[in-house]
Amino acid sequence: MVRIGVIDSLVYSDELACNLKICNPRGLQNKNGHGIDVVRYILFECLDVEIINYVIIGEYDKGKVEELIDGIEFCIVEQVDVINISVGVKNISHANFLKLQDCCEKAYRQGITLIAAGSNDGEVSYPAYLENVVIVSEKDLLFKDKAKNKWAVYYDSSMVFSKAVGKSIFNNGNSFLCAITTGAYAAFLSEGILKRDPYGFADSFLDICRFLYSNELLSKMHTNKEMIEDCVYIRFCEQDEMDTEVIKKFRPKIVCHISDVKDVGLSFVILGNVYYPIDKKIKEKIKGLLFESEINKIYSIKPIFNIYERYEFYMKYNILVKNIYM
């Protein structure tokens, strides 16, 4: 089981079905849900994890750099495999900068991968821009001069999706991109694709993330470089407002219900109905559709399969499944 340190607000144990250890030295009770959402995104990508929650975010969604340092040190003692830091500090004294740098370097030397969110306003923040820390950001928000020659996972959009009890959750922000990256990394560790060695991180996992999350379909539409032809839009239920918007944007050749796809010649498809609950039965039906047809590229309006599942589809069956973040 992969052990993940989550330095954030308090994660309530009754909200999530996972192995959870909480360290809350100041007894902070911030109920903004940030830490819970971060863990939800991690669990969407990988369930085989233990979460070590070190609480630093208190009133007014603020935390202190000294507490961030203490949290990293605590995670080192706990011998976690990866630390998710969906928080950042912009204004930092030189003394604290050196302390933060030292503890991040200590974690790295002990084989712990640190994954941190870049700032949502595009400014330089720490620890994301420290050496040997993986920065996660929406592509257009990367501070390019400071991100050269370092590990960076960047996404075309900061829109992220997660499943909660009885509903779908959509959020915007690098904090949550950081969480899905951490969860995906944990999945590849759990499956033995990656070794517990941050020294090899950049050469493998970063390329996988960029490949699976590059949203070239939206890029083509925004720049009008190429029109979408022979596209089939598949619904799971009645057409809703979001479907109407997507159909208007992509102008698919055919719109049909999933039960009618066998009667339709498929080239590539867009899976719709953002708010329709996807259960195991629907997932198996989609898999059957994938493997029984000639489809080799699928776009999903919301993530139905996590990164590792999509990686397996591509490696085993040469079927590329990508998400459209609008």
Contacts in CASP RR format, 6 or more apart in sequence:
PFRMAT RR
TARGET T0000
AUTHOR 0000-0000-0000
METHOD contacts of the structure
MODEL  1
MVRIGVIDSLVYSDELACNLKICNPRGLQNKNGHGIDVVRYILFECLDVE
IINYVIIGEYDKGKVEELIDGIEFCIVEQVDVINISVGVKNISHANFLKL
QDCCEKAYRQGITLIAAGSNDGEVSYPAYLENVVIVSEKDLLFKDKAKNK
WAVYYDSSMVFSKAVGKSIFNNGNSFLCAITTGAYAAFLSEGILKRDPYG
FADSFLDICRFLYSNELLSKMHTNKEMIEDCVYIRFCEQDEMDTEVIKKF
RPKIVCHISDVKDVGLSFVILGNVYYPIDKKIKEKIKGLLFESEINKIYS
IKPIFNIYERYEFYMKYNILVKNIYM
1 19 0 8 1.000
1 48 0 8 1.000
1 49 0 8 1.000
1 50 0 8 1.000
1 190 0 8 1.000
2 46 0 8 1.000
2 48 0 8 1.000
2 49 0 8 1.000
2 50 0 8 1.000
2 81 0 8 1.000
2 82 0 8 1.000
2 186 0 8 1.000
2 189 0 8 1.000
2 190 0 8 1.000
3 49 0 8 1.000
3 50 0 8 1.000
3 52 0 8 1.000
3 78 0 8 1.000
3 79 0 8 1.000
3 80 0 8 1.000
3 81 0 8 1.000
3 82 0 8 1.000
4 42 0 8 1.000
4 49 0 8 1.000
4 50 0 8 1.000
4 51 0 8 1.000
4 52 0 8 1.000
4 80 0 8 1.000
4 81 0 8 1.000
4 82 0 8 1.000
4 83 0 8 1.000
4 84 0 8 1.000
4 182 0 8 1.000
4 183 0 8 1.000
4 186 0 8 1.000
5 51 0 8 1.000
5 52 0 8 1.000
5 53 0 8 1.000
5 54 0 8 1.000
5 75 0 8 1.000
5 78 0 8 1.000
5 80 0 8 1.000
5 82 0 8 1.000
5 83 0 8 1.000
5 84 0 8 1.000
6 35 0 8 1.000
6 38 0 8 1.000
6 39 0 8 1.000
6 42 0 8 1.000
6 51 0 8 1.000
6 52 0 8 1.000
6 53 0 8 1.000
6 54 0 8 1.000
6 83 0 8 1.000
6 84 0 8 1.000
6 86 0 8 1.000
7 54 0 8 1.000
7 56 0 8 1.000
7 68 0 8 1.000
7 71 0 8 1.000
7 72 0 8 1.000
7 75 0 8 1.000
7 83 0 8 1.000
7 84 0 8 1.000
7 85 0 8 1.000
7 86 0 8 1.000
7 87 0 8 1.000
8 34 0 8 1.000
8 35 0 8 1.000
8 38 0 8 1.000
8 53 0 8 1.000
8 54 0 8 1.000
8 55 0 8 1.000
8 56 0 8 1.000
8 57 0 8 1.000
8 84 0 8 1.000
8 86 0 8 1.000
8 87 0 8 1.000
9 28 0 8 1.000
9 30 0 8 1.000
9 32 0 8 1.000
9 33 0 8 1.000
9 34 0 8 1.000
9 35 0 8 1.000
9 36 0 8 1.000
9 55 0 8 1.000
9 56 0 8 1.000
9 57 0 8 1.000
9 58 0 8 1.000
9 61 0 8 1.000
10 22 0 8 1.000
10 24 0 8 1.000
10 28 0 8 1.000
10 29 0 8 1.000
10 30 0 8 1.000
10 31 0 8 1.000
10 35 0 8 1.000
10 53 0 8 1.000
10 55 0 8 1.000
10 57 0 8 1.000
11 20 0 8 1.000
11 22 0 8 1.000
11 35 0 8 1.000
11 36 0 8 1.000
11 38 0 8 1.000
11 39 0 8 1.000
11 51 0 8 1.000
11 53 0 8 1.000
12 36 0 8 1.000
13 20 0 8 1.000
13 22 0 8 1.000
15 36 0 8 1.000
16 36 0 8 1.000
16 39 0 8 1.000
16 40 0 8 1.000
16 43 0 8 1.000
16 51 0 8 1.000
18 39 0 8 1.000
18 43 0 8 1.000
18 47 0 8 1.000
18 49 0 8 1.000
18 50 0 8 1.000
18 51 0 8 1.000
19 49 0 8 1.000
19 50 0 8 1.000
19 51 0 8 1.000
20 50 0 8 1.000
20 51 0 8 1.000
20 53 0 8 1.000
21 50 0 8 1.000
21 51 0 8 1.000
21 52 0 8 1.000
21 53 0 8 1.000
21 78 0 8 1.000
22 53 0 8 1.000
22 55 0 8 1.000
23 52 0 8 1.000
23 53 0 8 1.000
23 54 0 8 1.000
23 55 0 8 1.000
23 71 0 8 1.000
23 74 0 8 1.000
24 53 0 8 1.000
24 54 0 8 1.000
24 55 0 8 1.000
25 55 0 8 1.000
25 70 0 8 1.000
26 55 0 8 1.000
26 58 0 8 1.000
26 67 0 8 1.000
27 55 0 8 1.000
28 55 0 8 1.000
28 56 0 8 1.000
28 57 0 8 1.000
28 58 0 8 1.000
30 57 0 8 1.000
30 58 0 8 1.000
30 59 0 8 1.000
30 61 0 8 1.000
32 57 0 8 1.000
32 61 0 8 1.000
34 57 0 8 1.000
34 61 0 8 1.000
34 86 0 8 1.000
34 175 0 8 1.000
35 53 0 8 1.000
35 57 0 8 1.000
35 86 0 8 1.000
37 162 0 8 1.000
37 169 0 8 1.000
37 171 0 8 1.000
37 176 0 8 1.000
37 179 0 8 1.000
38 84 0 8 1.000
38 86 0 8 1.000
38 175 0 8 1.000
38 176 0 8 1.000
38 178 0 8 1.000
38 179 0 8 1.000
39 51 0 8 1.000
39 53 0 8 1.000
39 179 0 8 1.000
40 162 0 8 1.000
40 163 0 8 1.000
40 164 0 8 1.000
40 169 0 8 1.000
40 179 0 8 1.000
41 160 0 8 1.000
41 162 0 8 1.000
41 176 0 8 1.000
41 179 0 8 1.000
41 180 0 8 1.000
41 183 0 8 1.000
42 49 0 8 1.000
42 51 0 8 1.000
42 84 0 8 1.000
42 179 0 8 1.000
42 180 0 8 1.000
42 182 0 8 1.000
42 183 0 8 1.000
42 186 0 8 1.000
43 49 0 8 1.000
43 183 0 8 1.000
44 161 0 8 1.000
44 162 0 8 1.000
44 163 0 8 1.000
44 180 0 8 1.000
44 183 0 8 1.000
44 303 0 8 1.000
44 306 0 8 1.000
45 180 0 8 1.000
45 182 0 8 1.000
45 183 0 8 1.000
45 184 0 8 1.000
45 186 0 8 1.000
45 187 0 8 1.000
45 306 0 8 1.000
45 307 0 8 1.000
45 308 0 8 1.000
46 183 0 8 1.000
46 184 0 8 1.000
46 186 0 8 1.000
46 187 0 8 1.000
46 190 0 8 1.000
46 306 0 8 1.000
46 308 0 8 1.000
48 186 0 8 1.000
48 187 0 8 1.000
48 190 0 8 1.000
49 183 0 8 1.000
49 186 0 8 1.000
49 190 0 8 1.000
52 74 0 8 1.000
52 75 0 8 1.000
52 78 0 8 1.000
52 80 0 8 1.000
54 70 0 8 1.000
54 71 0 8 1.000
54 74 0 8 1.000
54 75 0 8 1.000
56 63 0 8 1.000
56 64 0 8 1.000
56 67 0 8 1.000
56 68 0 8 1.000
56 70 0 8 1.000
56 71 0 8 1.000
56 87 0 8 1.000
57 63 0 8 1.000
57 87 0 8 1.000
63 87 0 8 1.000
65 89 0 8 1.000
65 92 0 8 1.000
65 96 0 8 1.000
65 100 0 8 1.000
66 96 0 8 1.000
68 85 0 8 1.000
68 87 0 8 1.000
68 88 0 8 1.000
68 89 0 8 1.000
68 100 0 8 1.000
68 127 0 8 1.000
69 96 0 8 1.000
69 99 0 8 1.000
69 100 0 8 1.000
69 103 0 8 1.000
72 83 0 8 1.000
72 85 0 8 1.000
72 100 0 8 1.000
72 103 0 8 1.000
72 104 0 8 1.000
72 107 0 8 1.000
72 114 0 8 1.000
72 127 0 8 1.000
73 103 0 8 1.000
73 106 0 8 1.000
75 83 0 8 1.000
75 107 0 8 1.000
75 112 0 8 1.000
76 103 0 8 1.000
76 106 0 8 1.000
76 107 0 8 1.000
76 110 0 8 1.000
76 112 0 8 1.000
80 112 0 8 1.000
81 112 0 8 1.000
81 113 0 8 1.000
81 186 0 8 1.000
81 189 0 8 1.000
81 196 0 8 1.000
82 112 0 8 1.000
82 113 0 8 1.000
82 114 0 8 1.000
82 115 0 8 1.000
82 182 0 8 1.000
82 185 0 8 1.000
82 186 0 8 1.000
82 189 0 8 1.000
83 107 0 8 1.000
83 112 0 8 1.000
83 113 0 8 1.000
83 114 0 8 1.000
83 115 0 8 1.000
84 115 0 8 1.000
84 178 0 8 1.000
84 179 0 8 1.000
84 182 0 8 1.000
84 183 0 8 1.000
85 114 0 8 1.000
85 115 0 8 1.000
85 116 0 8 1.000
85 117 0 8 1.000
85 127 0 8 1.000
85 128 0 8 1.000
85 133 0 8 1.000
85 178 0 8 1.000
86 116 0 8 1.000
86 117 0 8 1.000
86 174 0 8 1.000
86 175 0 8 1.000
86 176 0 8 1.000
86 178 0 8 1.000
86 179 0 8 1.000
87 117 0 8 1.000
87 175 0 8 1.000
88 116 0 8 1.000
88 117 0 8 1.000
88 118 0 8 1.000
88 119 0 8 1.000
88 125 0 8 1.000
88 126 0 8 1.000
88 127 0 8 1.000
88 128 0 8 1.000
89 100 0 8 1.000
89 125 0 8 1.000
89 126 0 8 1.000
89 127 0 8 1.000
90 119 0 8 1.000
90 123 0 8 1.000
90 124 0 8 1.000
90 125 0 8 1.000
90 126 0 8 1.000
92 100 0 8 1.000
92 126 0 8 1.000
97 126 0 8 1.000
100 126 0 8 1.000
100 127 0 8 1.000
100 130 0 8 1.000
101 130 0 8 1.000
101 131 0 8 1.000
104 114 0 8 1.000
104 127 0 8 1.000
104 130 0 8 1.000
104 132 0 8 1.000
104 133 0 8 1.000
105 131 0 8 1.000
105 132 0 8 1.000
107 114 0 8 1.000
108 114 0 8 1.000
108 132 0 8 1.000
108 133 0 8 1.000
108 198 0 8 1.000
111 196 0 8 1.000
111 197 0 8 1.000
111 198 0 8 1.000
111 199 0 8 1.000
112 198 0 8 1.000
113 134 0 8 1.000
113 185 0 8 1.000
113 198 0 8 1.000
113 201 0 8 1.000
114 127 0 8 1.000
114 132 0 8 1.000
114 133 0 8 1.000
114 134 0 8 1.000
114 198 0 8 1.000
115 133 0 8 1.000
115 134 0 8 1.000
115 136 0 8 1.000
115 153 0 8 1.000
115 178 0 8 1.000
115 181 0 8 1.000
115 182 0 8 1.000
115 185 0 8 1.000
116 127 0 8 1.000
116 128 0 8 1.000
116 133 0 8 1.000
116 134 0 8 1.000
116 135 0 8 1.000
116 136 0 8 1.000
116 178 0 8 1.000
117 128 0 8 1.000
117 135 0 8 1.000
117 136 0 8 1.000
117 137 0 8 1.000
117 173 0 8 1.000
117 174 0 8 1.000
117 175 0 8 1.000
117 177 0 8 1.000
117 178 0 8 1.000
118 125 0 8 1.000
118 128 0 8 1.000
118 129 0 8 1.000
118 135 0 8 1.000
118 136 0 8 1.000
118 137 0 8 1.000
118 141 0 8 1.000
118 142 0 8 1.000
118 174 0 8 1.000
118 178 0 8 1.000
119 125 0 8 1.000
119 128 0 8 1.000
119 141 0 8 1.000
119 143 0 8 1.000
119 174 0 8 1.000
120 141 0 8 1.000
120 158 0 8 1.000
120 173 0 8 1.000
120 174 0 8 1.000
120 175 0 8 1.000
121 141 0 8 1.000
122 137 0 8 1.000
122 141 0 8 1.000
122 142 0 8 1.000
122 143 0 8 1.000
123 143 0 8 1.000
124 143 0 8 1.000
124 146 0 8 1.000
127 133 0 8 1.000
128 135 0 8 1.000
128 136 0 8 1.000
128 137 0 8 1.000
129 135 0 8 1.000
129 143 0 8 1.000
129 146 0 8 1.000
129 147 0 8 1.000
129 150 0 8 1.000
131 150 0 8 1.000
132 151 0 8 1.000
132 198 0 8 1.000
133 150 0 8 1.000
133 151 0 8 1.000
134 151 0 8 1.000
134 152 0 8 1.000
134 153 0 8 1.000
134 181 0 8 1.000
134 201 0 8 1.000
134 206 0 8 1.000
135 142 0 8 1.000
135 147 0 8 1.000
135 150 0 8 1.000
135 151 0 8 1.000
135 152 0 8 1.000
135 153 0 8 1.000
136 152 0 8 1.000
136 153 0 8 1.000
136 154 0 8 1.000
136 155 0 8 1.000
136 174 0 8 1.000
136 177 0 8 1.000
136 178 0 8 1.000
136 181 0 8 1.000
137 152 0 8 1.000
137 153 0 8 1.000
137 154 0 8 1.000
137 155 0 8 1.000
137 174 0 8 1.000
137 177 0 8 1.000
138 154 0 8 1.000
138 155 0 8 1.000
138 156 0 8 1.000
138 157 0 8 1.000
138 158 0 8 1.000
138 173 0 8 1.000
138 174 0 8 1.000
138 177 0 8 1.000
139 154 0 8 1.000
139 155 0 8 1.000
139 156 0 8 1.000
141 158 0 8 1.000
141 174 0 8 1.000
142 152 0 8 1.000
142 154 0 8 1.000
151 201 0 8 1.000
151 202 0 8 1.000
151 206 0 8 1.000
152 206 0 8 1.000
153 177 0 8 1.000
153 181 0 8 1.000
153 206 0 8 1.000
153 209 0 8 1.000
153 210 0 8 1.000
154 210 0 8 1.000
155 177 0 8 1.000
155 213 0 8 1.000
155 215 0 8 1.000
155 325 0 8 1.000
156 213 0 8 1.000
156 214 0 8 1.000
156 215 0 8 1.000
156 218 0 8 1.000
156 219 0 8 1.000
156 325 0 8 1.000
157 215 0 8 1.000
157 218 0 8 1.000
157 325 0 8 1.000
157 326 0 8 1.000
158 172 0 8 1.000
158 173 0 8 1.000
158 174 0 8 1.000
158 176 0 8 1.000
158 177 0 8 1.000
158 325 0 8 1.000
159 170 0 8 1.000
159 171 0 8 1.000
159 172 0 8 1.000
159 325 0 8 1.000
159 326 0 8 1.000
160 170 0 8 1.000
160 171 0 8 1.000
160 172 0 8 1.000
160 173 0 8 1.000
160 176 0 8 1.000
160 177 0 8 1.000
160 179 0 8 1.000
160 180 0 8 1.000
160 325 0 8 1.000
161 168 0 8 1.000
161 169 0 8 1.000
161 170 0 8 1.000
161 302 0 8 1.000
161 303 0 8 1.000
161 323 0 8 1.000
162 168 0 8 1.000
162 169 0 8 1.000
162 171 0 8 1.000
162 176 0 8 1.000
163 169 0 8 1.000
163 278 0 8 1.000
166 277 0 8 1.000
168 274 0 8 1.000
168 275 0 8 1.000
168 277 0 8 1.000
168 302 0 8 1.000
180 307 0 8 1.000
181 209 0 8 1.000
184 205 0 8 1.000
184 208 0 8 1.000
184 209 0 8 1.000
184 306 0 8 1.000
184 307 0 8 1.000
184 308 0 8 1.000
185 194 0 8 1.000
185 201 0 8 1.000
185 205 0 8 1.000
187 306 0 8 1.000
187 307 0 8 1.000
187 308 0 8 1.000
188 194 0 8 1.000
188 205 0 8 1.000
188 208 0 8 1.000
188 308 0 8 1.000
188 311 0 8 1.000
189 195 0 8 1.000
189 196 0 8 1.000
191 308 0 8 1.000
193 204 0 8 1.000
193 308 0 8 1.000
193 311 0 8 1.000
194 200 0 8 1.000
194 201 0 8 1.000
194 204 0 8 1.000
194 205 0 8 1.000
208 307 0 8 1.000
208 311 0 8 1.000
209 307 0 8 1.000
212 307 0 8 1.000
212 310 0 8 1.000
212 311 0 8 1.000
212 314 0 8 1.000
212 322 0 8 1.000
213 307 0 8 1.000
213 322 0 8 1.000
213 323 0 8 1.000
214 322 0 8 1.000
215 322 0 8 1.000
215 323 0 8 1.000
215 324 0 8 1.000
215 325 0 8 1.000
217 228 0 8 1.000
217 250 0 8 1.000
217 299 0 8 1.000
217 322 0 8 1.000
217 324 0 8 1.000
218 324 0 8 1.000
218 325 0 8 1.000
218 326 0 8 1.000
219 225 0 8 1.000
220 226 0 8 1.000
220 228 0 8 1.000
221 228 0 8 1.000
221 249 0 8 1.000
221 250 0 8 1.000
227 251 0 8 1.000
228 250 0 8 1.000
228 251 0 8 1.000
228 252 0 8 1.000
229 253 0 8 1.000
230 253 0 8 1.000
230 267 0 8 1.000
230 268 0 8 1.000
231 250 0 8 1.000
231 251 0 8 1.000
231 252 0 8 1.000
231 253 0 8 1.000
231 254 0 8 1.000
231 267 0 8 1.000
231 268 0 8 1.000
231 269 0 8 1.000
231 270 0 8 1.000
232 252 0 8 1.000
232 253 0 8 1.000
232 254 0 8 1.000
232 255 0 8 1.000
232 256 0 8 1.000
232 261 0 8 1.000
232 264 0 8 1.000
232 265 0 8 1.000
232 266 0 8 1.000
232 267 0 8 1.000
232 268 0 8 1.000
232 269 0 8 1.000
232 270 0 8 1.000
233 243 0 8 1.000
233 246 0 8 1.000
233 247 0 8 1.000
233 250 0 8 1.000
233 252 0 8 1.000
233 254 0 8 1.000
233 255 0 8 1.000
233 256 0 8 1.000
233 269 0 8 1.000
233 270 0 8 1.000
233 272 0 8 1.000
234 256 0 8 1.000
234 257 0 8 1.000
234 258 0 8 1.000
234 261 0 8 1.000
234 269 0 8 1.000
234 270 0 8 1.000
234 271 0 8 1.000
234 272 0 8 1.000
235 243 0 8 1.000
235 255 0 8 1.000
235 256 0 8 1.000
235 257 0 8 1.000
235 258 0 8 1.000
235 272 0 8 1.000
235 273 0 8 1.000
236 257 0 8 1.000
236 258 0 8 1.000
236 271 0 8 1.000
236 272 0 8 1.000
236 273 0 8 1.000
236 276 0 8 1.000
236 278 0 8 1.000
236 282 0 8 1.000
237 273 0 8 1.000
237 276 0 8 1.000
239 247 0 8 1.000
239 255 0 8 1.000
240 273 0 8 1.000
240 274 0 8 1.000
240 275 0 8 1.000
242 272 0 8 1.000
242 273 0 8 1.000
242 274 0 8 1.000
242 275 0 8 1.000
242 301 0 8 1.000
243 272 0 8 1.000
243 273 0 8 1.000
243 274 0 8 1.000
245 326 0 8 1.000
246 270 0 8 1.000
246 272 0 8 1.000
246 301 0 8 1.000
246 324 0 8 1.000
246 326 0 8 1.000
247 255 0 8 1.000
249 326 0 8 1.000
250 270 0 8 1.000
252 270 0 8 1.000
254 264 0 8 1.000
256 263 0 8 1.000
256 264 0 8 1.000
258 285 0 8 1.000
258 286 0 8 1.000
258 289 0 8 1.000
261 269 0 8 1.000
261 289 0 8 1.000
261 293 0 8 1.000
266 293 0 8 1.000
266 294 0 8 1.000
266 295 0 8 1.000
267 294 0 8 1.000
267 295 0 8 1.000
268 295 0 8 1.000
268 296 0 8 1.000
268 297 0 8 1.000
268 298 0 8 1.000
268 299 0 8 1.000
269 295 0 8 1.000
269 298 0 8 1.000
269 299 0 8 1.000
270 298 0 8 1.000
270 299 0 8 1.000
270 300 0 8 1.000
270 301 0 8 1.000
270 324 0 8 1.000
271 286 0 8 1.000
271 298 0 8 1.000
271 299 0 8 1.000
271 300 0 8 1.000
271 301 0 8 1.000
271 304 0 8 1.000
272 300 0 8 1.000
272 301 0 8 1.000
272 302 0 8 1.000
273 301 0 8 1.000
274 301 0 8 1.000
274 302 0 8 1.000
278 302 0 8 1.000
278 304 0 8 1.000
282 304 0 8 1.000
283 304 0 8 1.000
283 305 0 8 1.000
286 304 0 8 1.000
289 295 0 8 1.000
290 298 0 8 1.000
290 313 0 8 1.000
290 317 0 8 1.000
290 319 0 8 1.000
290 321 0 8 1.000
291 317 0 8 1.000
291 319 0 8 1.000
295 319 0 8 1.000
296 318 0 8 1.000
296 319 0 8 1.000
296 320 0 8 1.000
297 319 0 8 1.000
297 320 0 8 1.000
297 322 0 8 1.000
298 319 0 8 1.000
298 320 0 8 1.000
298 321 0 8 1.000
298 322 0 8 1.000
299 321 0 8 1.000
299 322 0 8 1.000
299 323 0 8 1.000
299 324 0 8 1.000
300 321 0 8 1.000
300 322 0 8 1.000
300 323 0 8 1.000
300 324 0 8 1.000
301 323 0 8 1.000
301 324 0 8 1.000
301 326 0 8 1.000
302 323 0 8 1.000
303 323 0 8 1.000
305 313 0 8 1.000
305 321 0 8 1.000
309 321 0 8 1.000
310 320 0 8 1.000
310 321 0 8 1.000
310 322 0 8 1.000
313 319 0 8 1.000
313 320 0 8 1.000
313 321 0 8 1.000
314 320 0 8 1.000
314 321 0 8 1.000
END
